[in-house]
Amino acid sequence: MKSENLRFGYQDHSYQAAGQLDGITQLVDDFYQVMDSLPRAQRIRDMHPSDLTVSRDKLTLFLCAWLGGPRLFSDKYGAISIPQIHSHLDVVEDDKHAWLECMQHAIDRQAYNVDFGEYLIAQLGVPAERVEQVCQHMRSIK
């Protein structure tokens, strides 16, 4: 996908670079396929339901808005705080890295411009870090 003229993180440029809804759906499908096949990701896979239909839908719709596209997640599911919604899980640093590794493999499967792929994985590191921090905090107060 051509993205040389887009400024990622501005308006809907990242959403466009990701291929809009169809491209993001493919990214999410590839992400969960990697998660199912990567032994290092077994622990995070076990944090998900066996049927990933809703998980796939939620991640796809969330990423649409997160990347500057339509707010499909909030229209369907309401408001969300990514760290708080995951706070009941026992996410540790290795889980964060496994999640990001799955996402990196999924990004690598897309026809993204290299710059966008690098931008995307860097940006995804921010909420991944926040989830780990919130889970760490929840463990410390139990």
PyMOL commands that set and color helices and strands:
alter all, ss='L'
color gray80, all
select helices_A, chain A and resi 13-17+20-37+39-45+53-66+72-77+82-85+93-108+114-140
alter helices_A, ss='H'
color red, helices_A
deselect
rebuild
show_as cartoon
